[in-house]
Amino acid sequence: MTKQYKAIFFDLDGTLRIPTPSPTQAFVDFARTQQIEIDETAVRRVKIWSHRYWGQDQLLLDEMKRLGEDAFWINYSRQLLETVEATENLEVHARRVREYFGSDYLPEVTLAEGAVQLFAELKEADYLLGVVSNRTRPFPDVLAQLEITEWFDMTLAAGEIGCWKPNTAIFDHARSYFPDLEAAECIYVGDNYFADGLGASSAGMTPVIYDPEELYTDLPLMRIKELPEVTAVLNQTVYH
C-alpha cells in the first residue's frame, strides 16, 4: 500500500528545542515578582496571544522596521502586560520586562522528550525529515548542540529566503528540496497554531500542533501532547 505521507517537517523553537521556562512563562513568572497578579486563565490567554502575535509575519516586519529593536521589545512587553490585564505603570513595567529578558532570562534548553525515538522510527520507515524555522539565520549550531543534525535531509531558516511563517512560500520552498514532493504528502509539526498550523494548512500540508500545555483543545486540527505521537498521526489514529 502506498504511504499517504512521504515527508515530515518540524518547527524548531518550542517544538524540538524546548527552553524551560518558555519565554512567555518567564514573563509571567517575572511579572508576578513585580506584584502583578496573573491568574491561570490569564496565563493561558497570554500564551495564546503570544502565538498569535508571532504568527503575523508582515505585522512583525513592519513593527520592527518602524520601531527599531529596543522599542519593538518594549512595545511587545507592554502588550504582554495588557494581555494579562495589568493596568498600572505599564511603561515602567514594560521596560523592566525588556531589561529582564535582555540580561536575566537564562532558560534551560533541552531536546523535546521522545524526539530521537521518533526520528529513528521515521527514518527506519524511509520518511524525509526537515526543520523549517522562523529564525533569521541558519541554525546548524543549534542542531549540533541538541545532537540531532544527522536526522535531517534539509533545514531552512526564514531569513535565508526573506519569508516567514505563516506565509505559504516558506512551506513551498521547503518542499522544493525534494523533487516531485507534493504538499499533500507532507506533515508539518509545530507548536504555534497561527504560524505553523494555519501556515502549513494554507500551503496544502497536514498540520499537527504540538500542544503539551493543551492550549488549543477547542481548535479543529490534529494535536499531540508528545512528539512520538506523530507516528500515530501517520496512521490517522490520534485526535486529542
N, CA and C of each residue as an Amber inpcrd file, in Angstrom:
protein
   720
   0.8440000  -1.1910000   0.0000000   0.0000000   0.0000000   0.0000000
   0.8820000   1.2450000   0.0000000   0.5600000   2.2060000  -0.8460000
   1.3320000   3.4310000  -0.9260000   1.1130000   4.2820000   0.3240000
   2.1960000   4.8290000   0.8570000   2.0800000   5.6900000   2.0290000
   1.4010000   7.0020000   1.6490000   0.5290000   7.4840000   2.5420000
  -0.1180000   8.7690000   2.2970000   0.8790000   9.9110000   2.3940000
   1.8180000   9.7990000   3.3370000   2.8010000  10.8520000   3.5700000
   4.1970000  10.3610000   3.2430000   5.0290000  11.2950000   2.7980000
   6.4140000  10.9830000   2.4790000   7.4140000  11.8150000   3.2790000
   6.9830000  12.9780000   3.7970000   7.9020000  13.8930000   4.4760000
   7.2500000  14.4800000   5.7170000   8.0760000  14.6530000   6.7350000
   7.6410000  15.3190000   7.9570000   8.5970000  16.4620000   8.2300000
   8.0480000  17.6760000   8.2700000   8.8210000  18.8670000   8.5970000
   8.4880000  19.2930000  10.0290000   9.5030000  19.7920000  10.7300000
   9.3320000  20.2070000  12.1090000   9.6900000  21.6790000  12.2760000
   8.9500000  22.3560000  13.1260000   9.3620000  23.6450000  13.6650000
  10.5380000  23.3940000  14.6140000  11.3180000  24.4350000  14.9060000
  12.4600000  24.2740000  15.8040000  12.1240000  24.7160000  17.2300000
  12.0130000  26.0180000  17.4570000  11.8630000  26.5470000  18.8120000
  10.4510000  26.3090000  19.3430000  10.3770000  25.6700000  20.4820000
   9.0880000  25.3480000  21.0760000   8.5550000  24.0010000  20.6510000
   9.2000000  23.3850000  19.6660000   8.7660000  22.0720000  19.1900000
   9.8660000  21.0420000  19.3890000  11.0360000  21.2830000  18.8150000
  12.1900000  20.4080000  19.0450000  13.0740000  20.9660000  20.1560000
  13.3310000  22.2560000  20.0910000  14.1820000  22.9210000  21.0840000
  13.2800000  23.5420000  22.1470000  13.3710000  23.0310000  23.3570000
  12.4510000  23.4280000  24.4140000  13.1930000  24.2240000  25.4880000
  12.9330000  25.5220000  25.6090000  13.5010000  26.3070000  26.7120000
  12.5830000  26.2330000  27.9320000  13.1790000  26.0380000  29.0900000
  12.4140000  26.0000000  30.3350000  12.9880000  27.0120000  31.3220000
  12.1830000  28.0000000  31.7400000  10.8130000  28.2510000  31.3070000
  10.7630000  28.8100000  29.8900000   9.6240000  28.6440000  29.2480000
   9.4310000  29.2640000  27.9400000   9.4320000  30.7810000  28.1080000
   9.6630000  31.5220000  27.0300000   9.6730000  32.9760000  27.1620000
   8.3950000  33.5470000  27.7750000   7.2480000  33.0220000  27.3630000
   6.0090000  33.5850000  27.8970000   5.8050000  33.1920000  29.3530000
   6.1710000  31.9750000  29.7200000   6.0880000  31.5900000  31.1230000
   7.0630000  32.4090000  31.9580000   8.2380000  32.6840000  31.4000000
   9.2060000  33.5190000  32.1140000   8.6580000  34.9240000  32.3260000
   7.9550000  35.4490000  31.3270000   7.3010000  36.7470000  31.5000000
   6.3220000  36.6970000  32.6730000   5.5040000  35.6470000  32.7180000
   4.5260000  35.5100000  33.8030000   5.2350000  35.4560000  35.1530000
   6.2730000  34.6350000  35.2330000   6.9960000  34.4830000  36.4990000
   7.6140000  35.8060000  36.9420000   8.2100000  36.5230000  35.9850000
   8.8330000  37.7990000  36.3310000   7.7760000  38.8260000  36.7290000
   6.6980000  38.8960000  35.9820000   5.6500000  39.8760000  36.2920000
   5.1060000  39.6580000  37.6990000   4.9830000  38.4090000  38.0840000
   4.4940000  38.1270000  39.4390000   5.4680000  38.6280000  40.5070000
   6.7570000  38.6270000  40.2030000   7.7180000  39.1760000  41.1700000
   7.5760000  40.6800000  41.3020000   6.9170000  41.3050000  40.3350000
   6.6860000  42.7510000  40.3640000   5.3060000  43.0900000  40.9320000
   4.7410000  42.1100000  41.6630000   3.4350000  42.2710000  42.3010000
   2.3030000  42.4980000  41.2970000   2.4450000  41.9110000  40.1170000
   1.3650000  41.9250000  39.1340000   0.6190000  40.6020000  39.2530000
  -0.6520000  40.6630000  39.5610000  -1.4410000  39.4540000  39.7590000
  -1.8430000  38.8650000  38.4040000  -1.5280000  37.5890000  38.2220000
  -1.8510000  36.8930000  36.9760000  -2.4200000  35.5300000  37.3490000
  -3.7070000  35.3170000  37.0810000  -4.2910000  34.0140000  37.3880000
  -4.0760000  33.0490000  36.2190000  -4.4660000  31.7880000  36.3970000
  -4.1610000  30.7730000  35.3910000  -4.9320000  30.9970000  34.0960000
  -6.0960000  31.6020000  34.1730000  -6.8170000  31.9430000  32.9430000
  -6.0260000  32.9580000  32.1250000  -5.4320000  33.9270000  32.8080000
  -4.6240000  34.9300000  32.1150000  -3.3360000  34.3290000  31.5750000
  -2.7810000  33.3340000  32.2640000  -1.5810000  32.6570000  31.7640000
  -1.8790000  32.0020000  30.4200000  -2.9710000  31.2660000  30.3530000
  -3.3460000  30.6220000  29.0930000  -3.6090000  31.6700000  28.0160000
  -4.2950000  32.7470000  28.3890000  -4.6240000  33.7970000  27.4190000
  -3.3690000  34.4380000  26.8380000  -2.3890000  34.7410000  27.6790000
  -1.2000000  35.4160000  27.1760000  -0.3400000  34.4730000  26.3400000
  -0.3440000  33.1900000  26.6410000   0.4190000  32.2480000  25.8210000
  -0.1760000  32.1200000  24.4240000  -1.4970000  32.0650000  24.3530000
  -2.1410000  32.0140000  23.0390000  -1.9540000  33.3410000  22.3110000
  -2.0810000  34.4610000  23.0380000  -1.8640000  35.7680000  22.4080000
  -0.4650000  35.8550000  21.8150000   0.5310000  35.3730000  22.5440000
   1.9060000  35.4260000  22.0580000   2.0570000  34.6240000  20.7700000
   1.4640000  33.4440000  20.7230000   1.4980000  32.6590000  19.4910000
   0.8480000  33.4220000  18.3400000  -0.2940000  34.0320000  18.6210000
  -0.9870000  34.7810000  17.5620000  -0.1270000  35.9540000  17.0780000
   0.4910000  36.6420000  18.0130000   1.3240000  37.7920000  17.6470000
   2.4800000  37.3590000  16.7500000   3.1770000  36.2870000  17.1430000
   4.3220000  35.8330000  16.3590000   3.9080000  35.1110000  15.0870000
   2.6130000  34.9140000  14.9120000   2.1130000  34.3310000  13.6750000
   1.6400000  35.3660000  12.6670000   2.0020000  36.6280000  12.8720000
   1.6330000  37.7140000  11.9520000   2.8990000  38.2540000  11.3040000
   3.3480000  37.5950000  10.2690000   4.6710000  37.8760000   9.7210000
   4.8250000  39.3080000   9.2310000   3.8420000  39.8280000   8.5060000
   4.0000000  41.1710000   7.9510000   3.9190000  42.2260000   9.0360000
   3.0460000  42.0310000  10.0130000   2.9550000  42.9640000  11.1320000
   4.2820000  43.0440000  11.8760000   4.8910000  41.9070000  12.1250000
   6.1660000  41.8950000  12.8420000   7.2440000  42.6340000  12.0660000
   7.3270000  42.3740000  10.7810000   8.3270000  43.0480000   9.9580000
   8.1020000  44.5540000   9.9610000   6.8390000  44.9630000   9.8460000
   6.5180000  46.3910000   9.8220000   6.8580000  47.0500000  11.1600000
   6.5240000  46.3790000  12.2760000   6.7740000  46.9760000  13.5820000
   8.2630000  47.0390000  13.8950000   9.0110000  46.0050000  13.5140000
  10.4570000  46.0430000  13.7390000  11.1030000  47.1770000  12.9550000
  10.6400000  47.3660000  11.7240000  11.1930000  48.4340000  10.8910000
  10.8020000  49.8020000  11.4420000   9.5740000  49.9390000  11.8950000
   9.0680000  51.2280000  12.3630000   9.6610000  51.6230000  13.7100000
   9.8280000  50.6570000  14.6090000  10.2000000  50.9660000  15.9820000
  11.6910000  50.8340000  16.2700000  12.3710000  49.9460000  15.5510000
  13.7380000  49.6240000  15.9350000  13.7270000  48.5760000  17.0300000
  14.8600000  47.9130000  17.2470000  14.8740000  46.7210000  18.0930000
  14.4250000  46.9890000  19.5260000  15.0290000  47.9700000  20.1870000
  14.7360000  48.1620000  21.6030000  13.2850000  48.5820000  21.8130000
  12.8080000  49.5240000  21.0290000  11.4260000  49.9880000  21.1660000
  10.4430000  48.8800000  20.7960000  10.8190000  48.0340000  19.8400000
   9.9610000  46.8990000  19.4780000   9.7320000  46.0090000  20.6900000
  10.8170000  45.6690000  21.4030000  10.6850000  44.7610000  22.5370000
   9.9750000  45.4120000  23.7140000  10.1400000  46.7010000  23.9040000
   9.3890000  47.3910000  24.9490000   7.8990000  47.3920000  24.6070000
   7.5890000  47.6390000  23.3490000   6.2000000  47.6180000  22.9080000
   5.5970000  46.2270000  23.0640000   6.3580000  45.2080000  22.7170000
   5.8940000  43.8300000  22.8870000   5.6430000  43.5250000  24.3630000
   6.5590000  43.9490000  25.2210000   6.3990000  43.7260000  26.6600000
   5.1410000  44.4120000  27.1820000   4.8950000  45.6020000  26.6920000
   3.6780000  46.3240000  27.1070000   2.4240000  45.5530000  26.6880000
   2.4490000  44.9990000  25.4930000   1.2830000  44.2400000  25.0310000
   1.0880000  42.9630000  25.8430000   2.1690000  42.3280000  26.2540000
   2.0430000  41.1800000  27.1580000   1.3560000  41.5990000  28.4530000
   1.7830000  42.7220000  29.0080000   1.1980000  43.2160000  30.2480000
  -0.2850000  43.5370000  30.0660000  -0.6160000  44.1570000  28.9700000
  -2.0210000  44.4760000  28.7080000  -2.8570000  43.2120000  28.5510000
  -2.2590000  42.1730000  27.9840000  -2.9950000  40.9170000  27.7710000
  -3.3240000  40.2190000  29.0810000  -2.4700000  40.3740000  30.0880000
  -2.7930000  39.8040000  31.4040000  -3.5560000  40.8140000  32.2720000
  -3.9770000  41.9210000  31.6460000  -4.8250000  42.9300000  32.2730000
  -4.1200000  43.7090000  33.3800000  -2.8110000  43.8670000  33.2420000
  -2.1050000  44.8130000  34.1040000  -2.4900000  46.2230000  33.6570000
  -2.6620000  47.1110000  34.6070000  -3.1470000  48.4520000  34.2570000
  -2.3010000  49.5850000  34.8070000  -1.4480000  49.3100000  35.7880000
  -0.7050000  50.3900000  36.4310000   0.7600000  50.3950000  35.9970000
   1.2920000  51.6090000  35.7970000   2.7130000  51.8030000  35.4860000
   3.1790000  50.9120000  34.3330000   2.3980000  50.8700000  33.2770000
   2.6980000  49.9500000  32.1740000   4.0470000  50.2490000  31.5230000
   4.3630000  51.5190000  31.3480000   5.6200000  51.8550000  30.6860000
   6.8080000  51.4290000  31.5420000   6.7250000  51.6570000  32.8440000
   7.8040000  51.2500000  33.7510000   7.9570000  49.7430000  33.7520000
   6.8440000  49.0370000  33.8830000   6.9100000  47.5820000  33.9220000
   7.3800000  47.0030000  32.5800000   6.9630000  47.6170000  31.4740000
   7.3910000  47.1420000  30.1600000   8.9100000  47.2440000  30.0210000
   9.4790000  48.3260000  30.5010000  10.9290000  48.4850000  30.4420000
  11.6360000  47.4740000  31.3510000  11.0320000  47.1820000  32.4880000
  11.6200000  46.1810000  33.3800000  11.5790000  44.7910000  32.7520000
  10.4850000  44.4840000  32.0800000  10.3930000  43.1950000  31.3820000
  11.4600000  43.1160000  30.2950000  11.5980000  44.1800000  29.5410000
  12.6220000  44.2280000  28.4890000  14.0130000  44.0180000  29.0810000
  14.3070000  44.6810000  30.1870000  15.6190000  44.5300000  30.8290000
  15.8320000  43.1120000  31.3320000  14.7840000  42.5150000  31.8890000
  14.8860000  41.1360000  32.3780000  15.2710000  40.1870000  31.2400000
  14.5900000  40.3000000  30.1130000  14.8870000  39.3950000  29.0000000
  16.2340000  39.7120000  28.3620000  16.6710000  40.9400000  28.4720000
  17.9650000  41.3000000  27.9040000  19.1500000  40.8040000  28.7030000
  18.9350000  40.5000000  30.0040000  20.0880000  40.1560000  30.8350000
  19.9020000  38.9320000  31.7180000  18.6850000  38.6900000  32.1950000
  18.5000000  37.6770000  33.2380000  17.7490000  36.4230000  32.8020000
  17.1750000  36.4310000  31.6120000  16.4410000  35.2440000  31.1640000
  17.4300000  34.2210000  30.6170000  17.6790000  33.1790000  31.3810000
  18.6430000  32.1440000  31.0070000  17.9840000  30.7780000  31.1650000
  17.1500000  30.3830000  30.2130000  16.4160000  29.1350000  30.3580000
  17.3120000  27.9100000  30.1780000  16.8760000  26.8110000  30.7470000
  17.4950000  25.5260000  30.4440000  16.9310000  25.0490000  29.1120000
  17.8150000  24.6890000  28.1910000  17.3700000  24.2800000  26.8600000
  17.5970000  22.7840000  26.6840000  16.5510000  22.0780000  26.2920000
  16.6330000  20.6350000  26.0880000  15.9440000  20.2460000  24.7880000
  16.2280000  19.0620000  24.3320000  15.5150000  18.4780000  23.1960000
  14.1870000  17.9400000  23.6950000  13.1440000  18.1290000  22.9090000
  11.8240000  17.6310000  23.2930000  11.8840000  16.1390000  23.5800000
  11.2190000  15.7480000  24.6330000  11.2370000  14.3490000  25.0560000
  10.6780000  13.4420000  23.9560000  11.4000000  12.3760000  23.7020000
  10.9570000  11.4100000  22.7090000  11.3550000  11.7260000  21.2850000
  12.0720000  12.8350000  21.0680000  12.3940000  13.2560000  19.7030000
  13.2850000  12.2430000  18.9880000  14.3410000  11.7990000  19.6350000
  15.2670000  10.8710000  18.9730000  14.5710000   9.5570000  18.6490000
  13.7640000   9.0790000  19.5690000  12.9840000   7.8700000  19.3180000
  12.1210000   8.0420000  18.0710000  11.4630000   9.2030000  17.9720000
  10.6090000   9.4750000  16.8240000  11.4160000   9.5270000  15.5370000
  12.5470000  10.2590000  15.5330000  13.3600000  10.3720000  14.3260000
  13.8240000   9.0010000  13.8470000  14.2420000   8.1670000  14.7750000
  14.7250000   6.8300000  14.4110000  13.6130000   6.0200000  13.7480000
  12.4080000   6.0900000  14.2980000  11.2850000   5.3440000  13.7170000
  10.9250000   5.8800000  12.3360000  10.9520000   7.1890000  12.1850000
  10.6050000   7.7740000  10.8940000  11.6440000   7.4490000   9.8370000
  12.9130000   7.5240000  10.2000000  13.9720000   7.1890000   9.2400000
  13.9240000   5.7140000   8.8500000  13.6310000   4.8660000   9.8310000
  13.5090000   3.4320000   9.5560000  12.3990000   3.1720000   8.5430000
  11.3810000   4.0170000   8.5750000  10.2570000   3.8800000   7.6520000
  10.4430000   4.6950000   6.3670000  11.6460000   5.2660000   6.1860000
  12.0180000   5.9700000   4.9490000  11.2740000   7.2870000   4.7130000
  10.9110000   7.9660000   5.7750000  10.3500000   9.3020000   5.6130000
  11.4750000  10.3250000   5.4430000  11.2020000  11.3660000   4.6580000
  12.0790000  12.5240000   4.5670000  11.8110000  13.4230000   5.7650000
  12.8780000  13.9840000   6.3450000  12.7230000  14.8290000   7.5230000
  13.3750000  16.1870000   7.2930000  12.7270000  17.2340000   7.7800000
  13.2880000  18.5710000   7.6630000  12.9080000  19.4390000   8.8410000
  13.6360000  20.5480000   9.0000000  13.3330000  21.5440000  10.0240000
  13.1450000  22.8820000   9.3240000  12.0200000  23.5270000   9.5860000
  11.7080000  24.8240000   8.9810000  11.3910000  25.7860000  10.1210000
  12.2220000  26.8110000  10.2590000  12.1420000  27.7080000  11.4170000
  11.9790000  29.1550000  10.9810000  11.3600000  29.9450000  11.8270000
  11.2530000  31.3830000  11.5840000  12.4810000  32.1490000  12.0470000
  13.5560000  31.4590000  12.3200000  14.8020000  32.1530000  12.6800000
  15.3240000  32.9600000  11.4930000  16.0850000  33.9950000  11.8090000
  16.6070000  34.8540000  10.7470000  17.8590000  34.2780000  10.0880000
  18.5510000  33.3780000  10.7890000  19.8020000  32.8210000  10.2530000
  19.7760000  31.2950000  10.3210000  20.5690000  30.6290000   9.4900000
  20.6890000  29.1760000   9.5880000  21.1060000  28.7520000  11.0010000
  20.7540000  27.5550000  11.3870000  20.9090000  27.1400000  12.7830000
  21.6180000  25.7840000  12.9410000  22.6810000  25.5260000  12.1670000
  23.3810000  24.2370000  12.3340000  23.9630000  24.0690000  13.7250000
  24.3740000  25.1800000  14.3570000  24.9250000  25.0930000  15.7010000
  23.8900000  24.6220000  16.7130000  22.6450000  25.0480000  16.5290000
  21.5780000  24.6350000  17.4460000  21.3160000  23.1410000  17.3150000
  21.2320000  22.6660000  16.0810000  21.0140000  21.2330000  15.8740000
  22.1850000  20.4180000  16.4200000  23.3880000  20.9460000  16.2640000
  24.5630000  20.2510000  16.7880000  24.5250000  20.1800000  18.3110000
  24.1360000  21.2860000  18.9560000  24.0470000  21.2920000  20.4100000
  22.9990000  20.3080000  20.9110000  21.9240000  20.1460000  20.1540000
  20.8800000  19.1940000  20.5180000  21.2170000  17.7720000  20.0860000
  22.3100000  17.6390000  19.3030000  22.7950000  16.3390000  18.8180000
  21.7720000  15.6470000  17.9220000  21.1930000  16.4210000  16.9960000
  20.1890000  15.8530000  16.0990000  20.4610000  16.1780000  14.6230000
  21.6300000  16.7130000  14.3340000  21.9420000  17.1170000  12.9560000
  21.7450000  15.9940000  11.9580000  22.1710000  14.8120000  12.3240000
  22.2230000  13.6800000  11.3880000  20.8670000  13.2300000  10.8780000
  19.8060000  13.6160000  11.5790000  18.4970000  13.0650000  11.2340000
  17.8330000  13.7620000  10.0580000  18.3090000  14.9640000   9.6840000
  17.5230000  15.7820000   8.7700000  18.1000000  15.8400000   7.3660000
  17.1770000  15.7880000   6.4130000  17.5420000  15.8690000   4.9960000
  17.6470000  17.3150000   4.5330000  17.0520000  18.2190000   5.2460000
  17.1400000  19.6450000   4.9200000  16.8070000  20.4660000   6.1480000
  17.2920000  21.7180000   6.1590000  16.8800000  22.7020000   7.1630000
  16.7040000  24.0320000   6.4520000  15.8240000  24.8580000   6.9960000
  15.5590000  26.1520000   6.3720000  15.2130000  27.1770000   7.4350000
  15.9670000  28.2760000   7.4490000  15.6390000  29.4380000   8.2790000
  14.9280000  30.4650000   7.4080000  13.8770000  31.0570000   7.9470000
  13.0880000  32.0090000   7.1760000  13.9360000  33.1440000   6.6130000
  14.9190000  33.5900000   7.3890000  15.7560000  34.6830000   6.9320000
  16.5740000  34.3680000   5.6980000  16.7810000  33.0810000   5.4210000
  17.5310000  32.6950000   4.2230000  16.7920000  33.0740000   2.9530000
  15.4600000  33.1080000   3.0160000  14.6770000  33.4200000   1.8180000
  13.8290000  34.6750000   2.0020000  13.9440000  35.3260000   3.1710000
  13.1890000  36.5440000   3.4200000  11.6940000  36.3250000   3.4660000
  11.2840000  35.1960000   4.0020000   9.8670000  34.8500000   4.0460000
   9.5930000  34.0710000   5.3220000   8.5980000  34.5020000   6.0860000
   8.3610000  33.9440000   7.4140000   7.0030000  33.2580000   7.4890000
   6.9520000  32.1960000   8.2680000   5.6610000  31.5610000   8.5520000
   4.7260000  32.5850000   9.1970000   3.4600000  32.5970000   8.8410000
   2.6940000  31.5600000   8.1340000   2.6290000  31.7100000   6.6150000
   3.4500000  32.5710000   6.0230000   3.4570000  32.7160000   4.5700000
   3.6720000  31.3530000   3.9150000   2.8210000  30.9980000   2.9920000
   2.9000000  29.6670000   2.3860000   4.1890000  29.4600000   1.5910000
   4.8350000  30.5410000   1.1860000   6.0340000  30.4130000   0.3670000
   7.1530000  29.6650000   1.0880000   7.2320000  29.8090000   2.4290000
   8.3110000  29.1280000   3.1340000   8.0770000  27.6170000   3.1570000
   6.8130000  27.2110000   3.2370000   6.4950000  25.7860000   3.1920000
   6.7460000  25.2290000   1.7830000   6.3850000  26.0030000   0.7710000
   6.6430000  25.5860000  -0.6030000   8.1430000  25.4570000  -0.8560000
   8.9150000  26.3970000  -0.3190000  10.3670000  26.3510000  -0.5020000
  10.9490000  25.1050000   0.1540000  10.4430000  24.7410000   1.3110000
  10.9250000  23.5320000   1.9820000  10.6790000  22.2980000   1.1180000
   9.5330000  22.2410000   0.4790000   9.2370000  21.1020000  -0.3980000
  10.1600000  21.0530000  -1.6060000  10.6280000  22.2220000  -2.0330000
  11.4160000  22.2770000  -3.2680000  12.7510000  21.5460000  -3.1500000
  13.1750000  21.2210000  -1.9340000  14.3990000  20.4480000  -1.7520000
  14.2410000  19.0170000  -2.2600000  13.0090000  18.5810000  -2.4450000
  12.7430000  17.1920000  -2.8070000  11.9200000  17.1550000  -4.0870000
  12.4970000  16.6980000  -5.2070000  11.7840000  16.6690000  -6.4780000
  10.4770000  15.8810000  -6.3800000   9.4350000  16.4630000  -6.9480000
   8.1360000  15.7970000  -7.0800000   7.3970000  15.5780000  -5.7610000
   7.8460000  16.1790000  -4.6570000   7.1410000  16.0400000  -3.3940000
   5.9360000  16.9780000  -3.3910000   4.7560000  16.4160000  -3.2060000
   3.5250000  17.1950000  -3.1890000   3.1940000  17.6490000  -1.7640000
   2.5080000  18.7760000  -1.6630000   2.1420000  19.2910000  -0.3510000
   1.2910000  18.2920000   0.4250000   0.4070000  17.5950000  -0.2730000
  -0.4760000  16.6330000   0.3840000   0.2880000  15.4380000   0.9570000
   1.5530000  15.2990000   0.5810000   2.3790000  14.2020000   1.0800000
   3.2230000  14.6210000   2.2920000   2.9530000  15.8180000   2.8050000
   3.7820000  16.3790000   3.8810000   2.9780000  16.6420000   5.1470000
   3.6120000  16.3740000   6.2720000   3.1090000  16.7700000   7.5810000
   4.0240000  17.8620000   8.1170000   3.4480000  18.8560000   8.7540000
   4.2430000  19.8790000   9.4340000   3.8760000  19.8830000  10.9030000
   4.8810000  19.7210000  11.7600000   4.6780000  19.6500000  13.2070000
   5.2200000  20.9210000  13.8480000   4.3570000  21.6490000  14.5500000
   4.7930000  22.8740000  15.2160000   3.8930000  23.2070000  16.3840000
   4.3740000  24.0740000  17.2680000   3.6290000  24.3910000  18.4830000
   2.7350000  25.6110000  18.3460000   2.9060000  26.3850000  17.2940000
   2.1770000  27.6400000  17.1450000   1.0370000  27.4470000  16.1390000
  -0.1860000  27.4610000  16.6330000  -1.3460000  27.2510000  15.7700000
  -1.3920000  28.2560000  14.6220000  -1.0380000  29.4960000  14.8980000
  -1.2040000  30.5660000  13.9230000  -0.1100000  30.5500000  12.8630000
   1.1370000  30.3660000  13.2720000   2.2490000  30.3370000  12.3110000
   2.3870000  28.9690000  11.6650000   2.3760000  27.9250000  12.4830000
   2.6300000  26.5770000  11.9950000   1.3660000  25.9140000  11.4540000
   0.3020000  25.9360000  12.2500000  -0.9140000  25.2480000  11.8560000
  -1.5950000  25.8830000  10.6600000  -1.9090000  27.1660000  10.7560000
  -2.6010000  27.8400000   9.6570000  -1.7080000  27.9640000   8.4300000
  -0.4040000  28.2100000   8.6630000   0.5090000  28.3290000   7.5240000
   0.6370000  27.0360000   6.7510000   0.8670000  25.9400000   7.4620000
   1.0170000  24.6420000   6.7980000  -0.2740000  24.2350000   6.1040000
  -1.4150000  24.4850000   6.7680000  -2.6950000  24.1410000   6.1690000
  -2.9330000  24.9190000   4.8800000  -2.6250000  26.2110000   4.8970000
  -2.7930000  27.0330000   3.6940000  -1.8840000  26.5770000   2.5640000
  -0.7270000  26.0050000   2.9330000   0.2180000  25.5170000   1.9230000
  -0.1390000  24.1150000   1.4260000  -1.1960000  23.5370000   1.9610000
  -1.6410000  22.2240000   1.4990000  -1.0570000  21.0550000   2.2510000
  -0.2690000  21.3360000   3.3010000   0.2830000  20.2700000   4.1280000
  -0.7080000  19.9060000   5.2350000  -0.4580000  18.7930000   5.8870000
  -1.2460000  18.4020000   7.0530000  -0.5640000  18.9410000   8.3020000
  -1.1940000  19.8840000   9.0000000  -0.5700000  20.4240000  10.2100000
  -0.8670000  19.5440000  11.4150000   0.1320000  19.4190000  12.2810000
  -0.0280000  18.7350000  13.5610000   0.5000000  19.6850000  14.6310000
  -0.3460000  20.0370000  15.5860000   0.0330000  21.0030000  16.6090000
   0.5920000  20.2660000  17.8170000   1.8490000  20.5670000  18.1330000
   2.4900000  20.0260000  19.3390000   2.0310000  20.8990000  20.4970000
   1.2000000  20.3310000  21.3560000   0.4700000  21.1290000  22.3350000
   0.5250000  20.4840000  23.7200000   1.7120000  20.3870000  24.3180000
   1.8130000  19.7260000  25.6250000   1.0660000  20.4510000  26.7350000
   0.8470000  21.7630000  26.5920000   0.1200000  22.5220000  27.6130000
  -1.3870000  22.5670000  27.3530000  -1.8210000  21.9370000  26.2770000
  -3.2400000  21.8910000  25.9210000  -3.8540000  23.2900000  25.8060000
  -3.1730000  24.1270000  25.0470000  -3.6790000  25.4700000  24.7890000
  -4.7970000  25.4690000  23.7580000  -4.7840000  24.4710000  22.8760000
  -5.6440000  24.5090000  21.7010000  -6.6650000  23.3840000  21.6730000
  -7.2740000  23.1030000  22.8010000  -8.2260000  21.9950000  22.8780000
  -9.4990000  22.2290000  22.0760000  -9.7890000  23.4860000  21.7450000
 -11.0450000  23.8000000  21.0570000 -10.8460000  24.1200000  19.5780000
  -9.6840000  23.7680000  19.0250000  -9.4170000  24.0820000  17.6210000
  -9.3920000  22.8010000  16.7820000  -9.7970000  22.8950000  15.5070000
 -10.0660000  21.7020000  14.6990000  -8.8600000  21.1520000  13.9460000
  -7.7020000  21.1070000  14.5680000  -6.5400000  20.4810000  13.9420000
  -6.0640000  19.3220000  14.8020000  -5.3380000  18.3940000  14.1670000
  -4.7670000  17.3050000  14.9430000  -3.7540000  17.8750000  15.9310000
  -3.8190000  17.3830000  17.1610000  -2.8990000  17.8310000  18.1960000
  -2.2280000  16.6330000  18.8350000  -1.0020000  16.8470000  19.2700000
  -0.2790000  15.8280000  20.0190000   0.2930000  16.4660000  21.2760000
   0.4090000  15.6820000  22.3310000   0.9920000  16.1870000  23.5730000
   2.4390000  15.7320000  23.7390000   2.8280000  14.7140000  22.9630000
   4.2000000  14.2190000  22.9740000   4.6330000  13.9570000  21.5390000
   5.8900000  14.2370000  21.2240000   6.3520000  14.0980000  19.8370000
   6.1830000  12.6890000  19.2730000   6.4530000  11.6190000  20.0430000
   6.2860000  10.2880000  19.4570000   4.8850000   9.9980000  18.9210000
   3.8930000  10.7990000  19.3180000   2.5480000  10.5960000  18.7930000
   2.4400000  10.9100000  17.3060000   3.4680000  11.4990000  16.7220000
   3.4660000  11.7240000  15.2710000   3.2790000  10.4120000  14.5350000
   3.8340000   9.3370000  15.0510000   3.6870000   8.0520000  14.3680000
   2.2280000   7.6200000  14.3200000   1.4630000   7.9520000  15.3660000
   0.0400000   7.6430000  15.3480000  -0.6980000   8.5080000  14.3300000
  -0.2600000   9.7630000  14.1890000  -0.8620000  10.6370000  13.1870000
  -0.6670000  10.0550000  11.7930000   0.5090000   9.5030000  11.5530000
   0.7750000   8.9070000  10.2410000  -0.1930000   7.7840000   9.9300000
  -0.6850000   7.1390000  10.9710000  -1.6700000   6.0750000  10.8050000
  -3.0940000   6.5720000  11.0230000  -3.2170000   7.8940000  11.2040000
  -4.5320000   8.5290000  11.3680000  -5.3080000   7.9440000  12.5420000
  -4.6150000   7.7780000  13.6750000  -5.2830000   7.1720000  14.8350000
  -5.2890000   8.0940000  16.0430000  -4.8390000   9.3330000  15.8970000
  -4.7960000  10.2030000  17.0700000  -5.5010000  11.5280000  16.8050000
  -6.4710000  11.8390000  17.6440000  -7.0790000  13.1630000  17.7010000
  -7.2910000  13.4920000  19.1740000  -6.6030000  14.4890000  19.7000000
  -6.8220000  14.8780000  21.0970000  -7.9110000  15.9230000  21.1450000
